[in-house]
Amino acid sequence: MSKFNELPISDEIIRAVSEMGYEEATPIQASAIPAILEGHDVLGLSNTGTGKTAAFGIPAIEMINDYRKHPKVMIICPTRELVEQVATELRKFSKYKEGIKIAPIYGGQPIDRQIQLLKRGCAIVVGTPGRIMDHLRRRTLRLTECDMVILDEADEMLNMGFKEDIEEILKSLPEDKHPQTILFSATMPNEIMKITKKFQVDPVKVQIKSSQRTIDTVDQYYYEVPRGKKLNALRVLLNHYDPDLCMIFCNTKRMVDELCEELNHCGIRSVGLHGDMKQAARDRVMYQFRERKCSILIATDVAARGIDVDDIALVVNFDIPQDHEYYIHRVGRTGRAGKKGKAITLLSAKRQLKELKEIMYDTKTKIVKRMLPTSEQLEALNRKNFINEVLTACNEGINEDSMEIANDLLAEGIAVENLISALISMNYKNEIIDIEDKDAIRRYSESFDAIRLHLSIGKNCNIKTGNVVAAIIEECGINAQALGRIDIRSNFTLVDVDAAKVDIVLEKMQGAQIRGHQIEVQIDEAPKRKSDASGYNKKGGKRNKRSDYSAKKNRGTKDKKEHRRKESTKTKRKK
């Protein structure tokens, strides 16, 4: 393994890296840094947690000798969290390089502030595709001096629907010269290879020689939990593993909020992170987690690729991920830099076991089944932990006041064993969490309750599904899984959105732009389709319209007969 002082980088960078505590370069850094510094286009295949930010960030800083006003380097990332993370790392690397300004630009932040930042001039721009496109249309970002463009997490950007935006950004680069193009991706689907062939020239392929994946350094287990008992099971496992830092992943924003509230109510301090939160709130949450002021972070997958915190001891999949690739990114939060980590997944339905087996097959990893601790095991563990706390207090917690109180109690003639027993009974509460108690916690709904939104833009504006998805994700900071069917008509578009996300989409997308066209958004007033009114019967079979007509006709005939019978009876009574 190479050391940083053996790589062709400046003393200023080596000094900054050394202060960050790094001496040896990771394999992807040792291979990519020299290739980029030699001026080659680079295609990097790198999993999360392998140090790719330094692999492209250090040579990007090194190649900046001077700049007038417009950026020399542009870095494109899929999420605002990753933009902030990359910008922060680059500032650390460039600490001793004079005059290098770095501007992060992303949705959810006032654009006026970003425009002022760009007007003052910057050497490196780090941004999300949607916000970069917005600045290019406004002409507040010019790429006439751009010598290098970097795509970080390229496969994730394609999954999020940014393909057309990425291609449009790359096409807007100077035509008279070929900017050095660097692309990093965890996977290499066909769409990535198409971009490579179109926009890169003889790229050097950089791939970690070792077949070991990031998640191979993680011990992975799963627990089968009775439906509706996940919260109690989670409390048991957090007590059992007792992690210094822990990340818990949920599939929905609502689940993050509810789980965070429940854990705090149980005395387990935790903070939540999801796409509907304002940037200031996100920054506050991440500060608490990074500084160890709160040891448990509950997040949606929007945080899976945008968080880089060392020494996370445990990752919990409270919900099984909806995308198999996300399993790798979640679990990759632990077991980094050669350290061992642990990841556990909670299953509450038989179908989820099938999904987990598919994940094992796709990721070529082994996830071992474990049984939840029994009541006896929990009681023994609680007792052991209490004894260890007392022993620690005996060594570190004795002071003059406590010794004086102890002498006063002994002076009362109380036997030592009785005194110890009384103090234990006052402080030792052996709580056993019964996961078999059906009423212990409320059930969490995992259903997708969709509300249809009407967007005032359609085929007449030459938009496609990817444009709509990318715009909503960029402006609202939500996951693609929160979007359902998208129906693009001539003059408008209908989008099914998770009911939990509708408010944020209505707020953020009102007046937003899609491919340069300002839009209006409102809830679609058309009646929502239901299974018993859409041509299907309640059992799921196709309705027979002729049968429906016959039934209606028969009902009408019966009503007429009944009416005649009643009239006849009235006439007889009058007579």
ZAMARGU-4260 file (C-alpha; in steps of 0.2 Angstrom, whole numbers, plus 5000, padded with zeros to 4 digits):
<rodrens>
0) 5000/5000/5000 | 5007/5017/4995 | 5010/5032/5007 | 5004/5049/5002 | 5022/5056/5003
5) 5026/5043/4989 | 5013/5050/4977 | 5016/5064/4965 | 5007/5077/4975 | 5013/5094/4983
10) 5020/5096/5000 | 5005/5107/5005 | 4993/5093/5001 | 5004/5081/5010 | 5004/5092/5025
15) 4985/5094/5025 | 4982/5075/5023 | 4994/5072/5037 | 4984/5083/5049 | 4969/5074/5044
20) 4977/5058/5051 | 4980/5049/5034 | 4997/5042/5030 | 4993/5027/5018 | 4983/5029/5003
25) 4969/5017/4999 | 4971/5007/4983 | 4959/5018/4973 | 4968/5033/4978 | 4985/5026/4974
30) 4979/5021/4957 | 4968/5036/4952 | 4978/5051/4958 | 4993/5048/4947 | 4982/5044/4932
35) 4972/5060/4934 | 4988/5071/4937 | 4995/5064/4920 | 4979/5071/4912 | 4970/5055/4907
40) 4951/5053/4907 | 4948/5041/4921 | 4934/5028/4924 | 4934/5023/4942 | 4924/5008/4949
45) 4924/5011/4967 | 4912/5006/4981 | 4907/5017/4995 | 4919/5020/5009 | 4935/5017/4998
50) 4941/5035/4999 | 4936/5041/4981 | 4934/5059/4987 | 4952/5060/4990 | 4956/5050/4974
55) 4948/5064/4963 | 4948/5079/4975 | 4967/5080/4978 | 4972/5080/4959 | 4958/5092/4956
60) 4966/5104/4968 | 4983/5101/4962 | 4979/5105/4944 | 4973/5123/4948 | 4987/5135/4946
65) 4977/5151/4942 | 4959/5156/4938 | 4951/5172/4933 | 4933/5171/4939 | 4925/5156/4932
70) 4928/5138/4939 | 4942/5127/4933 | 4934/5111/4940 | 4916/5106/4941 | 4911/5091/4952
75) 4893/5084/4950 | 4885/5074/4964 | 4868/5066/4966 | 4862/5073/4983 | 4864/5089/4993
80) 4872/5079/5007 | 4886/5072/4996 | 4889/5090/4989 | 4892/5096/5007 | 4903/5081/5011
85) 4914/5083/4996 | 4915/5102/4998 | 4920/5100/5016 | 4934/5087/5011 | 4941/5098/4997
90) 4942/5113/5009 | 4952/5102/5021 | 4964/5096/5007 | 4967/5113/5001 | 4970/5121/5018
95) 4988/5126/5013 | 4984/5130/4995 | 4981/5149/4994 | 4967/5156/4985 | 4957/5141/4981
100) 4938/5144/4983 | 4925/5130/4983 | 4907/5134/4980 | 4894/5121/4984 | 4877/5123/4975
105) 4862/5113/4977 | 4843/5113/4979 | 4834/5118/4995 | 4846/5133/4998 | 4842/5151/4993
110) 4848/5153/4975 | 4853/5171/4977 | 4866/5167/4990 | 4874/5155/4977 | 4873/5168/4964
115) 4883/5180/4974 | 4896/5166/4978 | 4898/5162/4960 | 4899/5181/4955 | 4914/5183/4967
120) 4923/5169/4958 | 4928/5151/4963 | 4940/5138/4957 | 4929/5123/4960 | 4910/5121/4959
125) 4902/5106/4968 | 4884/5104/4964 | 4869/5093/4961 | 4863/5091/4942 | 4847/5101/4944
130) 4854/5116/4952 | 4869/5116/4940 | 4857/5116/4926 | 4847/5130/4934 | 4863/5141/4936
135) 4867/5137/4918 | 4850/5143/4911 | 4852/5159/4922 | 4869/5161/4915 | 4876/5163/4933
140) 4887/5149/4930 | 4899/5149/4915 | 4910/5134/4910 | 4921/5143/4898 | 4937/5140/4909
145) 4932/5123/4915 | 4947/5110/4912 | 4940/5096/4922 | 4923/5088/4926 | 4920/5075/4939
150) 4905/5064/4940 | 4904/5056/4958 | 4891/5042/4961 | 4887/5042/4943 | 4876/5026/4944
155) 4866/5034/4958 | 4863/5050/4948 | 4856/5039/4933 | 4845/5029/4946 | 4838/5046/4952
160) 4833/5052/4934 | 4847/5064/4930 | 4853/5056/4914 | 4847/5070/4903 | 4853/5084/4914
165) 4870/5076/4915 | 4872/5074/4896 | 4866/5092/4894 | 4879/5098/4907 | 4893/5089/4898
170) 4887/5096/4881 | 4888/5113/4888 | 4907/5112/4891 | 4919/5121/4879 | 4919/5114/4862
175) 4936/5120/4857 | 4945/5109/4870 | 4941/5092/4878 | 4940/5095/4897 | 4947/5080/4907
180) 4932/5069/4912 | 4933/5059/4928 | 4919/5047/4932 | 4917/5037/4948 | 4903/5024/4950
185) 4900/5009/4962 | 4892/4999/4947 | 4895/5000/4928 | 4877/4998/4920 | 4875/5000/4901
190) 4870/5018/4903 | 4886/5023/4912 | 4896/5014/4898 | 4886/5025/4885 | 4891/5041/4894
195) 4909/5035/4894 | 4910/5031/4876 | 4901/5048/4872 | 4911/5060/4883 | 4927/5052/4888
200) 4943/5049/4877 | 4953/5034/4880 | 4949/5033/4898 | 4960/5024/4910 | 4950/5011/4920
205) 4954/5012/4938 | 4947/4997/4949 | 4952/4990/4966 | 4962/4974/4962 | 4956/4966/4978
210) 4939/4957/4975 | 4934/4962/4993 | 4919/4973/4994 | 4916/4986/5008 | 4902/4975/5016
215) 4914/4960/5017 | 4922/4969/5032 | 4905/4969/5040 | 4897/4955/5051 | 4879/4954/5044
220) 4864/4946/5054 | 4845/4946/5052 | 4832/4944/5065 | 4814/4938/5062 | 4802/4949/5073
225) 4784/4946/5075 | 4774/4959/5065 | 4771/4975/5076 | 4786/4971/5088 | 4800/4979/5079
230) 4802/4994/5091 | 4804/4982/5106 | 4815/4971/5096 | 4826/4986/5092 | 4827/4992/5110
235) 4832/4974/5115 | 4846/4974/5101 | 4852/4991/5105 | 4854/4986/5123 | 4863/4970/5118
240) 4875/4977/5105 | 4877/4994/5115 | 4885/5003/5100 | 4895/5019/5102 | 4888/5026/5086
245) 4873/5018/5077 | 4864/5022/5061 | 4846/5016/5059 | 4838/5016/5041 | 4820/5017/5037
250) 4811/5018/5020 | 4800/5033/5024 | 4801/5050/5032 | 4786/5046/5042 | 4794/5031/5049
255) 4810/5041/5053 | 4800/5054/5063 | 4789/5041/5072 | 4804/5029/5077 | 4814/5044/5083
260) 4799/5050/5094 | 4797/5032/5101 | 4815/5029/5105 | 4817/5046/5114 | 4801/5042/5123
265) 4809/5026/5129 | 4824/5036/5135 | 4835/5031/5120 | 4841/5048/5113 | 4841/5048/5094
270) 4840/5061/5080 | 4832/5059/5063 | 4837/5064/5045 | 4827/5064/5029 | 4824/5074/5013
275) 4809/5084/5020 | 4820/5093/5033 | 4827/5111/5029 | 4846/5112/5027 | 4849/5121/5043
280) 4840/5106/5053 | 4850/5094/5043 | 4866/5102/5047 | 4861/5103/5066 | 4857/5084/5066
285) 4874/5080/5057 | 4884/5091/5069 | 4876/5082/5084 | 4880/5065/5077 | 4898/5069/5071
290) 4902/5076/5087 | 4895/5061/5097 | 4882/5072/5106 | 4869/5060/5100 | 4875/5042/5096
295) 4860/5036/5086 | 4855/5043/5069 | 4839/5037/5061 | 4838/5041/5042 | 4831/5037/5025
300) 4841/5032/5010 | 4843/5050/5006 | 4857/5049/5019 | 4865/5033/5013 | 4877/5041/5001
305) 4879/5058/5008 | 4886/5054/5026 | 4904/5051/5029 | 4906/5048/5048 | 4920/5037/5055
310) 4918/5023/5068 | 4900/5019/5066 | 4899/5003/5075 | 4882/4996/5070 | 4870/4999/5056
315) 4852/4993/5058 | 4840/4990/5043 | 4823/4994/5053 | 4815/4992/5036 | 4822/4981/5022
320) 4828/4992/5008 | 4817/4994/4993 | 4832/4993/4981 | 4846/4980/4983 | 4860/4992/4979
325) 4854/5002/4994 | 4858/4988/5005 | 4877/4990/5001 | 4877/5008/5003 | 4868/5007/5020
330) 4879/4993/5027 | 4894/5002/5020 | 4892/5015/5033 | 4901/5004/5045 | 4917/4993/5043
335) 4926/5007/5034 | 4945/5009/5032 | 4949/4991/5036 | 4939/4991/5053 | 4926/4978/5057
340) 4908/4983/5058 | 4891/4975/5062 | 4874/4977/5052 | 4858/4969/5057 | 4841/4968/5047
345) 4824/4966/5055 | 4811/4956/5046 | 4793/4956/5051 | 4785/4946/5037 | 4789/4930/5027
350) 4790/4939/5010 | 4804/4950/5017 | 4814/4934/5020 | 4813/4930/5002 | 4818/4948/4998
355) 4833/4947/5009 | 4839/4930/5001 | 4838/4940/4984 | 4849/4953/4992 | 4861/4940/4997
360) 4862/4933/4980 | 4864/4950/4971 | 4877/4956/4983 | 4886/4939/4985 | 4886/4941/5004
365) 4881/4930/5018 | 4868/4937/5031 | 4867/4925/5046 | 4851/4922/5055 | 4851/4926/5074
370) 4838/4923/5087 | 4833/4938/5098 | 4840/4936/5116 | 4828/4927/5128 | 4822/4935/5144
375) 4835/4926/5154 | 4849/4931/5143 | 4843/4949/5145 | 4842/4948/5163 | 4859/4941/5165
380) 4866/4955/5153 | 4857/4969/5163 | 4864/4962/5179 | 4882/4961/5172 | 4881/4979/5165
385) 4875/4985/5182 | 4890/4976/5191 | 4902/4983/5179 | 4895/5001/5182 | 4897/4999/5201
390) 4915/4992/5199 | 4919/5007/5188 | 4911/5019/5201 | 4922/5011/5215 | 4937/5015/5205
395) 4933/5032/5198 | 4917/5038/5207 | 4922/5040/5225 | 4924/5057/5232 | 4924/5066/5249
400) 4905/5068/5250 | 4901/5050/5245 | 4914/5043/5258 | 4907/5055/5272 | 4889/5049/5268
405) 4895/5031/5268 | 4903/5033/5286 | 4887/5041/5292 | 4877/5026/5286 | 4889/5014/5294
410) 4888/5024/5310 | 4869/5020/5311 | 4874/5002/5314 | 4867/4996/5298 | 4875/4979/5292
415) 4886/4982/5276 | 4877/4969/5266 | 4860/4977/5270 | 4867/4994/5266 | 4873/4987/5249
420) 4857/4978/5246 | 4847/4994/5249 | 4857/5004/5237 | 4856/4991/5224 | 4837/4990/5225
425) 4836/5009/5224 | 4846/5010/5208 | 4845/4993/5199 | 4830/4991/5188 | 4831/4975/5178
430) 4818/4980/5164 | 4814/4965/5153 | 4806/4970/5136 | 4794/4957/5131 | 4793/4956/5112
435) 4779/4944/5113 | 4767/4957/5120 | 4755/4961/5106 | 4750/4978/5113 | 4767/4983/5118
440) 4769/4995/5103 | 4758/5001/5089 | 4760/4994/5072 | 4769/5004/5058 | 4761/5005/5041
445) 4772/5001/5026 | 4759/5005/5013 | 4761/5017/4999 | 4746/5029/5001 | 4747/5039/4985
450) 4739/5056/4981 | 4739/5062/4963 | 4746/5079/4959 | 4743/5090/4943 | 4758/5098/4935
455) 4755/5112/4922 | 4767/5106/4910 | 4766/5092/4897 | 4772/5085/4881 | 4770/5102/4872
460) 4786/5107/4882 | 4795/5092/4877 | 4798/5084/4894 | 4800/5066/4898 | 4797/5056/4914
465) 4816/5057/4919 | 4814/5076/4919 | 4799/5076/4931 | 4808/5064/4943 | 4824/5073/4943
470) 4816/5090/4946 | 4805/5083/4960 | 4820/5074/4969 | 4831/5090/4967 | 4819/5103/4973
475) 4811/5093/4987 | 4825/5082/4992 | 4814/5066/4993 | 4818/5048/4987 | 4813/5042/4970
480) 4803/5028/4979 | 4791/5041/4985 | 4785/5044/4967 | 4773/5032/4959 | 4765/5032/4942
485) 4769/5047/4930 | 4757/5051/4916 | 4763/5065/4904 | 4748/5072/4894 | 4748/5085/4880
490) 4746/5100/4892 | 4749/5093/4909 | 4757/5079/4919 | 4749/5068/4933 | 4761/5062/4946
495) 4757/5050/4960 | 4766/5055/4976 | 4767/5046/4993 | 4754/5055/5004 | 4768/5058/5017
500) 4777/5069/5004 | 4763/5078/4996 | 4765/5094/5007 | 4783/5096/5004 | 4781/5093/4985
505) 4767/5106/4984 | 4777/5119/4993 | 4794/5116/4984 | 4788/5113/4966 | 4776/5128/4966
510) 4784/5140/4954 | 4799/5128/4951 | 4806/5125/4933 | 4807/5109/4923 | 4818/5111/4908
515) 4816/5130/4909 | 4797/5130/4910 | 4789/5137/4926 | 4776/5126/4933 | 4761/5126/4944
520) 4756/5111/4955 | 4740/5107/4963 | 4731/5091/4969 | 4722/5083/4955 | 4703/5084/4958
525) 4698/5069/4947 | 4691/5055/4957 | 4704/5043/4963 | 4703/5025/4955 | 4698/5011/4967
530) 4699/4993/4964 | 4680/4991/4965 | 4676/5005/4953 | 4690/5003/4939 | 4683/4988/4929
535) 4688/4975/4942 | 4678/4966/4955 | 4682/4965/4973 | 4690/4948/4971 | 4702/4955/4958
540) 4693/4948/4942 | 4689/4957/4927 | 4671/4964/4927 | 4658/4959/4914 | 4650/4975/4908
545) 4635/4965/4901 | 4633/4957/4918 | 4633/4974/4926 | 4620/4980/4914 | 4609/4964/4916
550) 4610/4966/4935 | 4605/4984/4934 | 4590/4980/4922 | 4584/4966/4934 | 4585/4978/4949
555) 4574/4990/4939 | 4561/4976/4934 | 4560/4971/4952 | 4557/4988/4958 | 4543/4991/4946
560) 4535/4974/4951 | 4536/4979/4970 | 4528/4996/4966 | 4513/4988/4957 | 4511/4976/4971
565) 4510/4990/4984 | 4498/5000/4973 | 4487/4985/4971 | 4486/4983/4990 | 4481/5001/4993
570) 4467/4999/4980 | 4460/4984/4988 | 4460/4992/5006 | 4450/5007/4999 | 4437/4996/4992
</rodrens>
